[in-house]
């Protein structure tokens, strides 16, 4: 079986199973089997898969056809130019979350900023910031011990020595003041969890999805705690979803905040609210 054959077979089966982006997913799967990046397959169309590669290919393809998310099938995913380990212990990385990292890196920060990544999950935001800002000290927090295990694995995998993590609720156990608080907290309203795609509701942890009645419960709790954890002029960066910007921006109307801004992603959907501590 050649690479071309393997991709075509996988794409056909994935499409028949009603899986969107079937060709792209097939290329990702075959590339993983061969320890390549999908773009590298174009130079390997006629390469033969040996027996062990074919066995791995059929095992992974069948797992994907059973409904397991592609990211869990291959056990890794790229975020901000790096490959992270992913599994059911934490939320699967979404490309739109890179907007938060972009914003922080381009912001006016001190030379050696202290950054808190609240609800760190697999560590993608905090570890990316730690590596992109070498002088930083990044602390992640998460209420899930399992998520923190995954974050620790990614810290070791990517040698992010300036990243550490705490098992606590939001910012409760953080010591000292920070220059940046960043958070991608659960923002799906409780009543909408049941109608999410099976790949999300059945495989992402409920703790990482459920944001309460209107999806902003934990965001509000963090905003209330943030003034005590931020230095004057400190930055807070929150991922939110379309339809929540007015609600979340309203959380900053107590006179403690300046430069409250709403940001859209590349698709034109609301994605982020930022503010600075007065």
N, C-alpha and C positions, 0 to 999 in steps of 0.2 A: 504494500500500500504506500503510495506517494503522499507527500504533503497535500498536493492538490486533491487527491482522492479523499483523504481524511477530512479536509475542510468541507468538501462538497457533501460527503455523507453526513457529517455532523450538522451542517446547515439545513439539509433536507429534513432530517429527523427533528431538529429543533423547531423548524417552521411548521411541520406537521403537528407538533405538540402545542402549537399556539404561542410559542415563545418569540417575543419581538426581537428585532436586531439579530436575527438568527445567524446571518453570515458573519457579522462582527463577533458574536459570541463563539462561533465555531473557530474563528481564527485565534481568539484569545485562548481557547481550550487547547488547540493543537500546539500553539506556541509554548504554552506552559509544559506540555508533555515533552517538548524538545529543549526546554530550558532556554527559549528564545523570547524576544519581544515580538508582538504581532507584526510590527513593521519589517522585521527581519525575515518573515516568511516569504516575502516576494522574491528574495534571492535564493529560496530553498524549495521552490515549487516541485521540483523533480526528485527531491531527497526521499529516500526510502525510510519508512519507519521500521526499525528492527522489531523482533518479537516482543521484547520487554516494553518498548514504546507503544506497540499496538495494544498490549494488555492494559497498560495504564490508560491509554486513550479510551478504550471501551468502558473501563470502570468509571472514569470521570464523566464520560458522555452519559452513561446510564444514571449516574447520580444527578446530573443536571436535568435529565428528562424526568426524574422523579419529583422535581420541583425545588430541589435545593438550590439556593442562590449561587450564581456563578462564582462570586467572591468566596463563598464558603467551600465550593467544590475545589477550587485551586489553592485555597488557604492563604492567599495574599492579594494585595491590591495596591496600586500606585496612588500616592497622594503627594502633591507638591514636589514631584520629580524623584520621589523615593518609594521603595517597595516596602510596605508594612505587612506584618502578619495579621490576618483577620480570621475570626471565627464567631461562633454564637455567643461569646462572652461579652461582646460589645457591638455597638452600632456599626454597620458597614460604612466605610468612608464614602461621602458624596462629593463630587467635583465642585459643587457650588460652595462648599465650606472653605475652599481655598481662598475665597474672597476675604475671609476674616484674616488669614495669614498675610495676604497682600496688603490689606489696610494697615495692619500693625507694623509691618516692615517699612512701609512708606511714611509712617507717622513720625512726628518729632519726639524722639525718645532720648533719655540720658545714655551715656556711653555704656553703662553696665546695668541695664534695666532689670528690675525684679518683676517677673510675670507670673500670674496665677491663671492656670487653665482649669476652670471649674467644670466638673462633669467630664473629666479627661477621657474616659472610655479607653479606647485602644492607644491613646496618646498621640494621635495624629497631629492635632493642633500644637500641643505643647512641645512635642519632640521636633516638629518642623520649625517652630520658632527658636528652640534651643540651638538648632543647627544653622539656621539662617542668621541668627544674631549671636555670634560666638561668645561675646562678653556677658551674655544674659545669664540670669539664674531663674529657671522655670520650675514652678511647683504645680503639679497636677493634683486635683482632688476628685474622688469618686466615692459614692456610697456603696458601690459594688466591689467586693473583694475580688471577684472573678475578673472584672474589667481591669482592675489594677494589676492582676497577674499578667494579663495580656500586654498592658502598657509597659510593664517591667521587661517582658520579652522583647518588645520593640525597642526599648531603650538600649538593651544589650546588643540587639541585632544591628542597630544604627550607630552605636557608640556615642550616644547622647549623654555625655558625662555631666552636663550642666542641667539635666532634667531629673527631677525626683517626684515622688507622689505620696499622698496621704489618703488613708481611708477615713473619710468624714463626710458629713452632710454639707454640701455647698462650700462656703468659706469658713465654716465654724471653727476649725482647728488651725487655721492659718495664723502664723505668728508674724508680727511686724506689719509694715505698710508696703504696698506694691505700686509700681508705676503703671501696670496694665493688669486688668482683669478681663479675660476672654472666656466666653462660654457658649457652647452649643448644647443647650439643655433641651429636654423633651418639650416639644411644642405642639403635639397633636392633641386636639380635644378628645377627652375620654370617649365620647359617643361616636367618634369617627374611627377608632381603632379597628372595630369589627369589619369595616368596609375597605380597609387597606388591602393592597395586593397580598396574596398569601406568602409571597417571598419575603415580605416585610413583617407582617403580623405574626407569622409562624416561626420566623427565624431570628429576627432582631429582638433583643431583650425588651420585655414590656416596660421595664424601668427606664429604658432609653427612648421610649416613644410617648408615654402617657404624660401629658402636660396639664391634666386636670380638666375642669368643666369647659373652659374656653381655650385651653392650651397654654396659658400664661402663668399658671400657678407658681411654678418654680422660678420663672423669670422674675416675677414680682418679689418673691422672697429674697432672691439674690440682690436685686436693686435696693431693697431696704437695708441689707447688710453691707453693701459695697462701700458706702461713705466711710465706715470705720476701718476699712481695709485698704483704701486707696490714699496715696499721698496727694497733697494739693496739686491740681493739674493732672492727676492721674486719669488714665483712659479706661473706659469700659466698652467692650465690644461684644454684642450679643447677636447670635443668629436667631432669626425668627422666620415666620412664613408669611406668604401673601395673605392679606386681610388682617394682620395683627399690628401693623405699624402704628396706627393711631393709638391703640390700647397701650402698647409698649412705650411709645414716646411719652404718653401721659404719665407713666410711672416716674418720669424725671421732672415733674412740675412742682417740686417742693422747695425750689430755691437753692438746692445744694449742687445743682448741675449747670454746666454751660455747654455750648456747642452741641446741642442735641440734634442728631442728624439721622435721616433714613436713607438707606442705600438699596438700589436694585442690583440684581445679578445680570449676567450677560444676556439672559433670556427676557429681561425687562420685568422680572417679577421681584417684588419686595423680598429682601433677604436678610437685612442687617440693620440694627440700630446702634449708634455709637454716641457717647457723651464724655465730657470731662468733668472731674470733680473740681468744684470751685476752691 
